[in-house]
Amino acid sequence: MPYDCQWVAEAISTIEADFNRSADTHLIRLDLPPLDGIGLYLKDESTHPSGSLKHRLARSLFLYGLCNGWITKDTPVIEASSGSTAVSEAYFARLLGLRFIAVMPKSTSQQKIDQIAFYGGESHLVDQSGQIYEESQRLARELGGHYMDQFTYAERATDWRGNNNIAESIFEQLKHEPHPVPRWVIVGAGTGGTSSTIGRYIRYGRILGQGCELCVADPENSVFYNGYETGDCSITGDKGSRVEGIGRPRVEPSFNPNVVDRMYRIPDAASFAALQYLEKHLGRRCGGSTGTNLIATLSLISDMNKAGEKGSVVTLLCDGGDRYRDTYYNPDWIKAQGIDLKPWHDALDRFDETGVFDMPLENCARHPSL
């Protein structure tokens, strides 16, 4: 497609106007009974117009594509996704009047597929999660479109130094709290873009010297943890993550292990039990990646409690639970997966009594330099 400078300028203006209409997301303090001197905060990314943390990424990727000359008038946009990024990109594609095709595994929740369709996007489903990359490239070639490739460009498209990115927003919102510099920030990794942005921001803002560290929580069937633990980022796996939005069968190019201070591998049973625990304390449902984040968060808080340490801890509420009615909140689906939630429910109940999370997370790694 020929590069239409006027259309691109108007497209960028349209995205910026949409940004100005969207207030920043909330930082929710979750008051749990046993926490004395430790503040637990959830950065609620579900309140974005397209409903998830990936709204920030989608906006950045569209601006990146426009400014690089990759997206112009009538360019079909193709993305490889497990669902949430595709929903957000479909939102922006509709805003610009562009065709959008999401390449996703067949295991993607029907609710996400329906949301993509709501925004006028198309879903192209493949059998295995590892097939999404090549199939997206093929469609882009055949249609003369642009493959957005979030897994490569997530860490490049976001200005990690500031400009109201998620890291700057978290630290700005903490300014008036009892502990304005968090002891830990805990996130998951799908592309690796969010952990790279927050990790770089901590270092750029010289916050690392104030005791702030970054932890990444990784689900079962993901190789981010393996790459981090061994230093071999060429590791691949042959299974997809059951926690949509995080966990990959390869270490994605946007994941930067050097800015991560600690990683946990979280059992899926723990992640899904945490969703019901969070519903009890928050009064609403959240997506699976939030459960994964919460288990790592409670483990770190437990360590702080045992050491008599005070401070604040921040994790992400990535999206709402309505997208997962047929899976994480469906007892039949949980049973079909062969997952037993009871030991984790019991451990979470004990945490409410003692402030100690006594189910050991066997897979825990710290950065080799620490």
Residue frames relative to the residue before (quaternion, step in Angstrom):
aa qw qx qy qz dx dy dz
M 1.0000 0.0000 0.0000 0.0000 0.00 0.00 0.00
P 0.4734 -0.6547 0.4948 0.3200 3.62 -0.97 0.76
Y 0.4869 -0.6679 0.4830 0.2888 3.55 -1.11 0.75
D 0.1425 -0.7954 0.5884 0.0268 3.56 -0.61 1.21
C 0.3094 -0.8016 0.4818 0.1716 3.57 -0.06 1.33
Q 0.6606 0.5156 -0.3186 0.4431 3.57 0.92 -0.86
W 0.6577 0.5012 -0.3153 0.4656 3.59 0.95 -0.87
V 0.6466 0.5200 -0.3234 0.4549 3.59 0.93 -0.87
A 0.6442 0.5173 -0.3230 0.4616 3.59 0.94 -0.85
E 0.6712 0.4835 -0.2957 0.4779 3.57 0.97 -0.84
A 0.6264 0.5383 -0.3360 0.4528 3.59 1.06 -0.73
I 0.6524 0.4993 -0.3091 0.4791 3.58 0.94 -0.87
S 0.6429 0.5194 -0.3156 0.4661 3.57 0.99 -0.82
T 0.6344 0.5341 -0.3229 0.4560 3.58 1.04 -0.79
I 0.6635 0.4909 -0.3000 0.4783 3.59 0.96 -0.86
E 0.6520 0.5072 -0.3158 0.4668 3.59 0.97 -0.82
A 0.6374 0.5164 -0.3327 0.4652 3.60 1.01 -0.75
D 0.6304 0.5233 -0.3262 0.4716 3.58 1.04 -0.78
F 0.6268 0.5352 -0.3253 0.4635 3.58 1.04 -0.79
N 0.6717 0.5032 -0.2998 0.4535 3.59 0.93 -0.86
R 0.6571 0.5004 -0.3138 0.4683 3.58 1.17 -0.51
S 0.6806 0.4791 -0.2719 0.4830 3.58 1.25 -0.38
A 0.3369 -0.7392 0.5475 0.2008 3.57 -0.62 1.12
D 0.6026 -0.5442 0.4251 0.4000 3.57 -1.23 0.38
T 0.5431 -0.6284 0.4471 0.3321 3.55 -1.18 0.55
H 0.5671 -0.6393 0.4216 0.3033 3.54 -1.21 0.63
L 0.2457 -0.6958 0.6486 0.1865 3.51 -1.32 0.48
I 0.1452 -0.8333 0.5328 0.0239 3.55 -0.27 1.33
R 0.2683 -0.7310 0.6005 0.1815 3.56 -0.91 0.90
L 0.1835 -0.7825 0.5901 0.0756 3.56 -0.73 1.11
D 0.1910 -0.8106 0.5485 0.0748 3.55 -0.37 1.26
L 0.0462 -0.7965 0.6025 -0.0194 3.55 -0.43 1.26
P 0.6428 -0.6012 0.3167 0.3536 3.61 -0.93 0.89
P 0.7880 0.3864 -0.2355 0.4176 3.65 0.68 -0.91
L 0.5617 0.6383 -0.3870 0.3568 3.60 1.21 -0.11
D 0.0003 -0.7906 0.6093 -0.0609 3.55 -0.49 1.26
G 0.8375 0.0752 -0.0847 0.5345 3.57 -0.38 1.21
I 0.6618 0.4191 -0.3155 0.5355 3.59 1.28 0.19
G 0.1825 -0.7950 0.5728 0.0809 3.57 -0.68 1.09
L 0.1502 -0.7835 0.5998 0.0622 3.59 -0.76 1.09
Y 0.0468 -0.8193 0.5704 -0.0364 3.56 -0.66 1.17
L 0.1945 -0.7552 0.6173 0.1035 3.54 -1.12 0.81
K 0.2615 -0.7353 0.6057 0.1553 3.57 -0.76 1.04
D 0.2210 -0.8465 0.4771 0.0830 3.54 -0.16 1.36
E 0.0931 -0.8366 0.5399 -0.0008 3.56 0.02 1.35
S 0.4996 0.6691 -0.4235 0.3512 3.59 1.25 -0.08
T 0.6363 0.5653 -0.3255 0.4118 3.60 1.22 -0.36
H 0.4078 0.6780 -0.4976 0.3555 3.60 1.22 0.20
P 0.6661 -0.5293 0.3344 0.4053 3.63 -1.11 0.53
S 0.7536 0.3373 -0.2165 0.5210 3.62 1.02 -0.67
G 0.6399 -0.6578 0.2640 0.2969 3.54 1.25 0.50
S 0.8041 0.2268 -0.1451 0.5300 3.62 1.14 0.14
L 0.7286 -0.4011 0.3579 0.4246 3.49 -1.45 0.10
K 0.6440 0.5720 -0.3200 0.3944 3.59 1.05 -0.78
H 0.4596 0.6709 -0.4557 0.3619 3.60 1.24 -0.11
R 0.6337 0.5275 -0.3238 0.4640 3.57 1.01 -0.84
L 0.6765 0.4975 -0.2908 0.4585 3.56 0.90 -0.97
A 0.6546 0.5231 -0.3223 0.4405 3.59 0.87 -0.90
R 0.6422 0.5128 -0.3246 0.4682 3.59 0.96 -0.84
S 0.6712 0.4956 -0.3014 0.4615 3.59 0.90 -0.89
L 0.6652 0.5103 -0.3090 0.4489 3.58 0.96 -0.85
F 0.6417 0.5030 -0.3316 0.4746 3.60 0.99 -0.72
L 0.6562 0.4928 -0.3179 0.4748 3.60 0.91 -0.83
Y 0.6314 0.5327 -0.3216 0.4627 3.57 1.03 -0.81
G 0.6822 0.4886 -0.2818 0.4652 3.57 0.92 -0.91
L 0.6466 0.5171 -0.3134 0.4651 3.56 1.02 -0.78
C 0.7244 0.4517 -0.2535 0.4550 3.57 0.83 -1.00
N 0.6647 0.4727 -0.3025 0.4932 3.59 1.21 -0.39
G 0.5169 -0.6671 0.4049 0.3518 3.57 1.25 -0.05
W 0.4731 0.6901 -0.4277 0.3420 3.59 1.25 0.27
I 0.7547 0.2638 -0.1500 0.5817 3.58 1.17 -0.60
T 0.1214 0.7656 -0.6256 0.0882 3.54 -0.83 0.99
K 0.7851 -0.3258 0.2112 0.4826 3.57 -1.27 -0.08
D 0.8550 0.1185 -0.1336 0.4870 3.58 -0.95 1.03
T 0.4165 0.6883 -0.4939 0.3299 3.64 1.16 0.38
P 0.3388 -0.7079 0.5699 0.2434 3.63 -0.73 0.93
V 0.2118 -0.7753 0.5855 0.1058 3.58 -0.94 0.88
I 0.0882 -0.7951 0.6000 0.0017 3.54 -0.83 1.08
E 0.0009 -0.8117 0.5839 -0.0101 3.58 -0.96 0.80
A 0.3311 -0.6858 0.6142 0.2069 3.53 -1.21 0.72
S 0.1513 0.8145 -0.5303 0.1801 3.58 -0.61 1.09
S 0.3804 -0.6647 0.5733 0.2914 3.52 -1.34 0.24
G 0.7888 -0.3579 0.1379 0.4803 3.56 1.24 0.31
S 0.7478 0.4320 -0.2666 0.4280 3.60 0.54 -1.10
T 0.6413 0.4967 -0.3348 0.4794 3.61 0.95 -0.77
A 0.6393 0.5329 -0.3259 0.4484 3.57 1.01 -0.80
V 0.6143 0.5341 -0.3498 0.4637 3.59 1.00 -0.75
S 0.6984 0.4718 -0.2746 0.4628 3.57 0.85 -1.00
E 0.6639 0.4868 -0.3181 0.4703 3.60 0.97 -0.75
A 0.5969 0.5432 -0.3630 0.4657 3.60 1.09 -0.61
Y 0.5987 0.5633 -0.3436 0.4540 3.58 1.09 -0.74
F 0.7269 0.4264 -0.2496 0.4769 3.59 0.81 -0.99
A 0.5996 0.5504 -0.3655 0.4517 3.59 1.08 -0.62
R 0.6472 0.4985 -0.3220 0.4785 3.58 0.99 -0.79
L 0.6058 0.5683 -0.3470 0.4354 3.56 1.04 -0.79
L 0.7617 0.3606 -0.1753 0.5089 3.59 1.06 -0.83
G 0.4828 -0.6936 0.4216 0.3288 3.58 1.26 0.00
L 0.4782 0.6787 -0.4205 0.3659 3.59 1.13 0.66
R 0.5048 -0.6125 0.5103 0.3312 3.55 -1.18 0.58
F 0.0589 -0.8050 0.5903 0.0054 3.57 -0.97 0.87
I 0.0510 -0.7823 0.6208 -0.0002 3.56 -0.96 0.95
A 0.1817 -0.7758 0.5986 0.0833 3.56 -0.81 1.06
V 0.1808 -0.7543 0.6230 0.1009 3.57 -0.87 0.99
M 0.0973 0.8255 -0.5343 0.1538 3.56 -0.39 1.27
P 0.5752 -0.5592 0.4521 0.3900 3.59 -1.22 0.37
K 0.5954 -0.5823 0.4198 0.3608 3.58 -1.16 0.57
S 0.6102 0.5749 -0.3424 0.4241 3.59 1.21 -0.42
T 0.4345 0.7032 -0.4628 0.3202 3.62 1.25 -0.13
S 0.5470 -0.6466 0.4184 0.3281 3.57 -0.91 0.92
Q 0.5687 -0.6124 0.4373 0.3321 3.55 -1.10 0.80
Q 0.6036 0.5741 -0.3637 0.4169 3.58 1.07 -0.67
K 0.6532 0.4931 -0.3176 0.4789 3.60 1.03 -0.73
I 0.6234 0.5304 -0.3352 0.4666 3.58 1.00 -0.79
D 0.6532 0.5129 -0.3041 0.4666 3.58 0.99 -0.86
Q 0.6568 0.5083 -0.3184 0.4570 3.60 0.99 -0.77
I 0.6094 0.5348 -0.3482 0.4704 3.58 1.04 -0.74
A 0.6609 0.4983 -0.2977 0.4757 3.57 0.97 -0.88
F 0.6002 0.5726 -0.3553 0.4308 3.59 1.05 -0.74
Y 0.7245 0.4051 -0.2305 0.5078 3.58 1.04 -0.80
G 0.6171 -0.5911 0.3352 0.3967 3.59 1.26 0.24
G 0.5137 0.6563 -0.4115 0.3689 3.57 1.27 0.16
E 0.3650 -0.7042 0.5665 0.2234 3.55 -1.33 0.29
S 0.2558 -0.7574 0.5827 0.1460 3.57 -1.13 0.70
H 0.0893 -0.7643 0.6386 0.0107 3.53 -0.85 1.07
L 0.1387 -0.8522 0.5038 0.0270 3.58 -0.23 1.31
V 0.1460 -0.7755 0.6111 0.0618 3.56 -1.08 0.85
D 0.6466 -0.5719 0.3509 0.3629 3.57 -1.20 0.52
Q 0.8160 0.1577 -0.0369 0.5548 3.59 0.86 -0.99
S 0.5839 -0.6117 0.4009 0.3523 3.58 -1.06 0.75
G 0.6373 0.5546 -0.3307 0.4206 3.60 1.09 -0.63
Q 0.6172 0.5725 -0.3348 0.4234 3.59 1.26 -0.25
I 0.5219 0.6945 -0.4023 0.2889 3.57 1.19 -0.39
Y 0.6293 0.5627 -0.3500 0.4059 3.61 1.02 -0.70
E 0.7213 0.4494 -0.2526 0.4627 3.57 0.68 -1.13
E 0.6543 0.5138 -0.3181 0.4546 3.57 0.99 -0.80
S 0.6267 0.5226 -0.3362 0.4702 3.61 1.05 -0.68
Q 0.6406 0.5186 -0.3160 0.4699 3.56 0.99 -0.83
R 0.6497 0.5250 -0.3172 0.4491 3.57 0.97 -0.86
L 0.6685 0.4992 -0.3016 0.4615 3.58 0.89 -0.92
A 0.6405 0.5262 -0.3271 0.4537 3.58 0.97 -0.82
R 0.6506 0.5093 -0.3155 0.4667 3.59 0.97 -0.83
E 0.7173 0.4745 -0.2639 0.4367 3.55 0.78 -1.02
L 0.7443 0.3977 -0.2160 0.4911 3.58 1.05 -0.73
G 0.4135 -0.6977 0.4809 0.3332 3.57 1.25 -0.19
G 0.4532 0.7098 -0.4195 0.3389 3.54 1.14 0.69
H 0.4996 -0.6218 0.5067 0.3271 3.53 -1.34 -0.26
Y 0.2677 -0.7312 0.6098 0.1479 3.55 -0.85 1.08
M 0.3801 -0.7747 0.4583 0.2129 3.56 -0.34 1.25
D 0.0880 -0.8601 0.4960 0.0804 3.62 1.10 -0.78
Q 0.0720 -0.8414 0.5356 -0.0067 3.53 0.55 1.22
F 0.6475 0.5642 -0.3266 0.3947 3.57 1.03 -0.74
T 0.6851 0.4241 -0.2737 0.5253 3.57 1.23 -0.43
Y 0.8121 0.3605 -0.1470 0.4347 3.55 0.78 -1.03
A 0.4105 0.7310 -0.4736 0.2699 3.62 1.20 -0.09
E 0.7334 0.4275 -0.2503 0.4655 3.59 0.83 -0.95
R 0.6638 0.4942 -0.3104 0.4678 3.60 1.22 -0.30
A 0.6840 0.5333 -0.2880 0.4059 3.55 1.00 -0.85
T 0.6951 0.4523 -0.2670 0.4909 3.60 1.17 -0.55
D 0.3781 -0.7000 0.5572 0.2378 3.56 -0.96 0.89
W 0.2279 -0.8281 0.5008 0.1076 3.58 -0.14 1.29
R 0.5875 0.5902 -0.3796 0.4029 3.62 1.20 -0.20
G 0.7717 -0.2573 0.1820 0.5524 3.57 1.17 -0.37
N 0.4943 0.6756 -0.4678 0.2836 3.58 -0.86 -1.04
N 0.6377 -0.5741 0.2975 0.4186 3.54 1.03 0.97
N 0.2683 0.7290 -0.5810 0.2430 3.58 0.88 0.84
I 0.7264 -0.4604 0.2739 0.4305 3.57 -1.24 0.22
A 0.6304 0.5379 -0.3431 0.4423 3.60 1.04 -0.70
E 0.6657 0.4928 -0.3048 0.4702 3.58 0.83 -0.96
S 0.6388 0.5378 -0.3237 0.4449 3.58 0.99 -0.83
I 0.6483 0.5199 -0.3210 0.4542 3.60 0.90 -0.89
F 0.7200 0.4514 -0.2678 0.4540 3.59 0.74 -1.01
E 0.6134 0.5327 -0.3473 0.4684 3.59 1.10 -0.62
Q 0.6970 0.4767 -0.2763 0.4590 3.60 0.93 -0.87
L 0.6547 0.5167 -0.3126 0.4546 3.59 1.18 -0.44
K 0.4346 0.7643 -0.4259 0.2137 3.58 1.23 -0.39
H 0.7765 0.3416 -0.1800 0.4980 3.59 0.97 -0.80
E 0.4848 0.6508 -0.4428 0.3813 3.58 1.25 0.30
P 0.6902 -0.4915 0.3222 0.4222 3.62 -1.19 0.39
H 0.7759 0.1476 -0.0829 0.6077 3.59 1.09 -0.72
P 0.1689 -0.8615 0.4702 0.0909 3.61 0.25 1.25
V 0.6988 0.3477 -0.2608 0.5682 3.60 1.21 -0.34
P 0.3458 -0.7736 0.4845 0.2174 3.61 -0.45 1.13
R 0.4920 -0.6262 0.5127 0.3209 3.52 -1.17 0.60
W 0.7974 0.0365 0.0100 0.6023 3.57 1.04 -0.86
V 0.1002 -0.6991 0.6974 0.1218 3.51 -1.32 0.53
I 0.1195 -0.8150 0.5668 0.0136 3.57 -0.75 1.11
V 0.0615 0.7904 -0.6039 0.0820 3.58 -0.81 1.04
G 0.4233 -0.6361 0.5623 0.3162 3.53 -1.35 0.14
A 0.3174 -0.7277 0.5662 0.2215 3.56 -1.32 -0.04
G 0.0590 -0.7676 0.6381 0.0094 3.52 -0.82 1.12
T 0.7456 0.1679 -0.0933 0.6381 3.51 0.87 -1.06
G 0.4460 -0.6372 0.4901 0.3935 3.54 1.05 -0.86
G 0.4775 0.7126 -0.4151 0.3033 3.56 1.28 -0.18
T 0.6685 0.5009 -0.3148 0.4507 3.59 0.93 -0.85
S 0.6651 0.4835 -0.3139 0.4747 3.60 0.90 -0.85
S 0.6347 0.5195 -0.3367 0.4625 3.61 1.01 -0.71
T 0.6518 0.5190 -0.3119 0.4567 3.58 0.95 -0.89
I 0.7072 0.4521 -0.2729 0.4701 3.59 0.79 -1.01
G 0.6544 0.5215 -0.3198 0.4445 3.60 0.92 -0.85
R 0.6680 0.4849 -0.2961 0.4806 3.57 0.96 -0.84
Y 0.6377 0.5320 -0.3311 0.4480 3.57 0.99 -0.82
I 0.6225 0.5427 -0.3370 0.4521 3.59 1.00 -0.83
R 0.7008 0.4541 -0.2637 0.4829 3.57 0.95 -0.86
Y 0.6526 0.5218 -0.3122 0.4522 3.57 0.95 -0.86
G 0.7247 0.4154 -0.2317 0.4985 3.57 1.02 -0.83
R 0.4225 -0.7305 0.4381 0.3098 3.57 1.36 0.17
I 0.3373 0.7571 -0.4853 0.2785 3.55 1.20 0.66
L 0.5232 0.6534 -0.4040 0.3690 3.57 1.19 -0.53
G 0.6627 0.5182 -0.2998 0.4499 3.58 1.01 -0.80
Q 0.6508 0.5007 -0.3130 0.4772 3.58 1.28 -0.25
G 0.6662 -0.5481 0.2906 0.4139 3.57 1.24 0.36
C 0.5109 0.6425 -0.4264 0.3799 3.60 1.25 0.09
E 0.0185 -0.7979 0.6023 -0.0162 3.56 -0.93 0.96
L 0.3645 -0.7224 0.5549 0.1934 3.53 -1.29 0.53
C 0.0848 -0.7781 0.6220 0.0239 3.56 -0.94 0.99
V 0.1745 -0.7627 0.6147 0.0999 3.58 -1.04 0.82
A 0.2151 -0.7615 0.6038 0.0965 3.55 -0.92 1.03
D 0.0992 -0.8140 0.5723 -0.0013 3.57 -0.68 1.14
P 0.3742 -0.7480 0.4982 0.2286 3.63 -0.87 0.86
E 0.7008 -0.4092 0.3605 0.4599 3.55 -1.34 -0.04
N 0.8234 0.2635 -0.2032 0.4596 3.56 -1.30 0.49
S 0.5814 0.5293 -0.3960 0.4744 3.58 1.19 0.48
V 0.3163 -0.7774 0.5158 0.1718 3.58 -1.04 0.71
F 0.3535 0.7241 -0.5186 0.2858 3.61 1.18 0.20
Y 0.6601 0.5163 -0.3105 0.4488 3.57 0.90 -0.95
N 0.6514 0.5210 -0.3179 0.4507 3.59 0.92 -0.89
G 0.6599 0.5088 -0.3077 0.4594 3.57 0.95 -0.87
Y 0.6551 0.5128 -0.3015 0.4658 3.55 1.04 -0.84
E 0.6917 0.5015 -0.2798 0.4378 3.57 0.87 -0.99
T 0.7782 0.3591 -0.1728 0.4854 3.58 0.93 -0.92
G 0.4196 -0.6958 0.4772 0.3348 3.57 1.17 -0.52
D 0.6005 0.5420 -0.3534 0.4698 3.59 1.30 0.11
C 0.1239 -0.8377 0.5308 0.0354 3.55 -0.16 1.28
S 0.5355 0.5985 -0.4219 0.4207 3.59 1.24 0.33
I 0.4171 0.7215 -0.4562 0.3120 3.58 1.31 -0.03
T 0.0473 -0.7830 0.6197 0.0246 3.57 -1.06 0.80
G 0.2418 -0.7519 0.5931 0.1559 3.54 -1.29 0.39
D 0.4088 -0.7271 0.4997 0.2335 3.56 -1.26 0.17
K 0.6705 0.4405 -0.3034 0.5142 3.58 1.27 0.31
G 0.4059 -0.6918 0.5397 0.2557 3.53 -1.24 0.51
S 0.5551 -0.6052 0.4568 0.3419 3.56 -1.20 0.52
R 0.4002 -0.6933 0.5430 0.2535 3.57 -1.10 0.73
V 0.6354 0.4788 -0.3285 0.5091 3.57 1.26 -0.24
E 0.2971 -0.7970 0.4981 0.1685 3.56 -0.12 1.30
G 0.7565 0.3797 -0.2935 0.4442 3.54 -1.02 0.87
I 0.7851 0.1388 -0.0974 0.5957 3.58 1.17 -0.50
G 0.7123 0.4180 -0.3315 0.4561 3.53 -1.27 0.45
R 0.0318 0.8109 -0.5800 0.0703 3.56 -0.77 1.06
P 0.4916 -0.6567 0.4757 0.3173 3.62 -1.19 0.47
R 0.7374 0.2193 -0.2069 0.6045 3.58 1.27 0.22
V 0.4984 -0.6096 0.5039 0.3550 3.58 -1.22 0.38
E 0.3274 -0.7983 0.4738 0.1766 3.55 -0.29 1.28
P 0.6272 -0.5768 0.3715 0.3687 3.60 -1.10 0.66
S 0.6751 0.5115 -0.3071 0.4340 3.61 1.07 -0.61
F 0.5787 0.5796 -0.3872 0.4234 3.61 1.22 -0.19
N 0.1011 -0.8001 0.5912 0.0116 3.55 -0.71 1.16
P 0.2540 -0.8134 0.5013 0.1504 3.63 -0.10 1.22
N 0.6072 0.6089 -0.3503 0.3713 3.59 1.14 -0.54
V 0.6999 0.4215 -0.2865 0.5004 3.61 1.21 -0.26
V 0.5839 0.5550 -0.3660 0.4659 3.59 1.32 0.17
D 0.3086 -0.7889 0.5104 0.1480 3.58 -0.80 1.04
R 0.7961 -0.0159 0.0179 0.6048 3.58 1.13 -0.58
M 0.0977 -0.7751 0.6199 0.0729 3.54 -1.21 0.58
Y 0.1327 -0.7431 0.6491 0.0942 3.52 -1.27 0.64
R 0.2331 -0.6888 0.6520 0.2148 3.53 -1.24 0.52
I 0.1903 -0.8189 0.5394 0.0472 3.54 -0.62 1.20
P 0.4373 -0.6839 0.5102 0.2841 3.62 -0.79 0.95
D 0.5600 -0.6233 0.4232 0.3447 3.57 -1.00 0.78
A 0.5985 0.5659 -0.3640 0.4348 3.59 1.04 -0.71
A 0.6450 0.5117 -0.3181 0.4700 3.58 1.01 -0.79
S 0.6423 0.5349 -0.3227 0.4440 3.60 0.93 -0.91
F 0.7233 0.4448 -0.2608 0.4592 3.58 0.84 -0.97
A 0.6059 0.5234 -0.3573 0.4810 3.60 1.11 -0.56
A 0.6324 0.5533 -0.3289 0.4309 3.58 1.03 -0.78
L 0.5898 0.5761 -0.3741 0.4246 3.60 1.11 -0.56
Q 0.6771 0.4662 -0.2962 0.4862 3.59 0.96 -0.80
Y 0.6010 0.5436 -0.3434 0.4748 3.57 1.12 -0.68
L 0.6818 0.4858 -0.2843 0.4673 3.56 0.92 -0.93
E 0.6121 0.5464 -0.3513 0.4510 3.57 1.02 -0.72
K 0.6388 0.5351 -0.3155 0.4540 3.57 1.04 -0.82
H 0.7648 0.3879 -0.2005 0.4737 3.59 0.91 -0.90
L 0.7376 0.4035 -0.2213 0.4942 3.58 1.14 -0.60
G 0.4149 -0.7347 0.4467 0.2977 3.56 1.18 -0.53
R 0.7705 0.2126 -0.1826 0.5725 3.60 1.20 0.30
R 0.5476 -0.6458 0.4448 0.2918 3.51 -1.31 0.41
C 0.1628 -0.7758 0.6060 0.0661 3.52 -1.17 0.75
G 0.5999 -0.5788 0.4227 0.3557 3.56 -1.30 0.31
G 0.7298 -0.4930 0.2821 0.3805 3.53 -1.31 0.45
S 0.6434 0.5355 -0.3404 0.4283 3.59 0.96 -0.77
T 0.5900 0.5578 -0.3664 0.4544 3.58 1.15 -0.54
G 0.6294 0.5269 -0.3259 0.4692 3.58 1.08 -0.71
T 0.6280 0.5240 -0.3281 0.4726 3.57 1.01 -0.80
N 0.6489 0.5185 -0.3075 0.4643 3.57 0.93 -0.92
L 0.6797 0.5252 -0.3040 0.4121 3.56 0.88 -0.99
I 0.6308 0.5339 -0.3509 0.4404 3.61 0.96 -0.76
A 0.6562 0.4851 -0.3120 0.4865 3.59 0.93 -0.83
T 0.6320 0.5473 -0.3234 0.4432 3.57 1.04 -0.80
L 0.6883 0.4732 -0.2884 0.4682 3.58 0.85 -0.94
S 0.6104 0.5408 -0.3538 0.4581 3.60 1.09 -0.61
L 0.6661 0.4873 -0.2955 0.4812 3.57 0.98 -0.83
I 0.6315 0.5196 -0.3273 0.4734 3.59 1.02 -0.78
S 0.6132 0.5523 -0.3376 0.4528 3.56 1.05 -0.81
D 0.6465 0.5087 -0.3115 0.4756 3.58 0.97 -0.87
M 0.6455 0.5159 -0.3185 0.4645 3.58 0.99 -0.83
N 0.6498 0.5272 -0.3140 0.4485 3.56 0.94 -0.91
K 0.6802 0.4973 -0.2883 0.4548 3.57 0.89 -0.96
A 0.7052 0.4392 -0.2546 0.4948 3.57 1.14 -0.65
G 0.4631 -0.6916 0.4351 0.3433 3.59 1.29 -0.06
E 0.4149 0.7294 -0.4417 0.3173 3.55 1.24 0.48
K 0.2329 -0.7489 0.6056 0.1343 3.58 -1.08 0.78
G 0.3543 0.7429 -0.5294 0.2056 3.57 -1.24 0.30
S 0.4779 -0.6393 0.5097 0.3211 3.54 -1.31 -0.18
V 0.1453 -0.7601 0.6311 0.0531 3.52 -1.23 0.67
V 0.1056 -0.8125 0.5730 0.0155 3.59 -0.82 1.00
T 0.0451 0.7699 -0.6365 0.0102 3.54 -1.02 0.82
L 0.5338 -0.6575 0.4499 0.2836 3.56 -1.31 0.23
L 0.2176 -0.6756 0.6875 0.1535 3.49 -1.19 0.79
C 0.2255 -0.8715 0.4229 0.1042 3.53 0.10 1.35
D 0.7791 -0.1599 0.1086 0.5963 3.59 1.01 -0.77
G 0.6145 -0.5823 0.3974 0.3542 3.54 -1.30 0.24
G 0.5938 -0.6276 0.3971 0.3094 3.53 -1.28 0.40
D 0.4776 0.6908 -0.4416 0.3156 3.61 1.20 -0.23
R 0.6269 0.5573 -0.3340 0.4299 3.58 1.15 -0.57
Y 0.7588 0.3799 -0.1720 0.5003 3.58 1.24 -0.37
R 0.2162 0.8088 -0.5196 0.1706 3.59 1.13 0.57
D 0.7224 0.4544 -0.2475 0.4587 3.57 0.99 -0.82
T 0.7357 0.3897 -0.2240 0.5067 3.61 1.21 -0.23
Y 0.8363 0.2522 -0.1570 0.4608 3.59 -0.18 -1.24
Y 0.7482 0.3644 -0.2080 0.5140 3.60 1.12 -0.63
N 0.5817 0.5495 -0.3683 0.4733 3.55 1.29 0.32
P 0.3863 -0.7524 0.4777 0.2376 3.66 -0.37 1.17
D 0.6277 0.5409 -0.3464 0.4398 3.59 1.04 -0.68
W 0.6385 0.5116 -0.3255 0.4740 3.58 1.03 -0.76
I 0.6368 0.5239 -0.3244 0.4635 3.58 0.93 -0.89
K 0.6632 0.5035 -0.3021 0.4641 3.58 0.91 -0.90
A 0.6583 0.5210 -0.3064 0.4488 3.58 0.95 -0.87
Q 0.6553 0.5011 -0.3074 0.4744 3.59 1.18 -0.53
G 0.4344 -0.7111 0.4498 0.3214 3.58 1.27 -0.17
I 0.4431 0.7048 -0.4303 0.3490 3.56 1.16 0.64
D 0.1785 -0.7658 0.6117 0.0868 3.58 -0.95 0.94
L 0.2201 -0.8202 0.5198 0.0927 3.55 -0.42 1.24
K 0.5258 0.7045 -0.3993 0.2602 3.59 1.12 -0.63
P 0.6612 0.4981 -0.3574 0.4324 3.69 0.75 -0.79
W 0.6785 0.4781 -0.2923 0.4749 3.57 1.05 -0.71
H 0.5877 0.5400 -0.3653 0.4792 3.59 1.11 -0.62
D 0.6617 0.5069 -0.3085 0.4583 3.57 0.91 -0.91
A 0.6542 0.5092 -0.3145 0.4623 3.60 0.97 -0.83
L 0.6560 0.5015 -0.3135 0.4690 3.60 1.00 -0.77
D 0.6172 0.5233 -0.3440 0.4763 3.59 1.08 -0.68
R 0.6507 0.5018 -0.3194 0.4720 3.60 0.98 -0.79
F 0.5982 0.5524 -0.3674 0.4495 3.59 1.06 -0.66
D 0.6404 0.5318 -0.3251 0.4489 3.59 1.00 -0.79
E 0.6896 0.4683 -0.2763 0.4784 3.58 1.14 -0.55
T 0.8296 0.2777 -0.0842 0.4770 3.56 0.93 -0.91
G 0.3825 -0.7104 0.5008 0.3133 3.60 1.14 -0.58
V 0.6330 0.4777 -0.3322 0.5107 3.57 1.29 0.29
F 0.2357 -0.7510 0.6024 0.1323 3.56 -0.85 1.00
D 0.1178 -0.8751 0.4693 0.0125 3.54 -0.11 1.34
M 0.5157 0.5675 -0.4633 0.4442 3.59 1.19 0.41
P 0.3205 -0.7892 0.4814 0.2068 3.62 -0.27 1.17
L 0.2894 -0.7099 0.6150 0.1848 3.53 -1.10 0.83
E 0.3171 -0.8220 0.4421 0.1684 3.54 -0.08 1.34
N 0.7424 0.3616 -0.2114 0.5229 3.56 1.07 -0.68
C 0.2358 0.7431 -0.5795 0.2376 3.53 -0.18 1.35
A 0.0187 0.8048 -0.5918 0.0427 3.58 -0.80 0.98
R 0.2327 -0.7385 0.6168 0.1417 3.53 -1.16 0.77
H 0.6250 -0.5326 0.4064 0.4007 3.54 -1.21 0.49
P 0.5748 -0.6425 0.3811 0.3340 3.61 -0.84 0.94
S 0.6756 0.5049 -0.3050 0.4423 3.60 1.07 -0.62
L 0.6668 0.5234 -0.2993 0.4380 3.60 1.25 -0.29
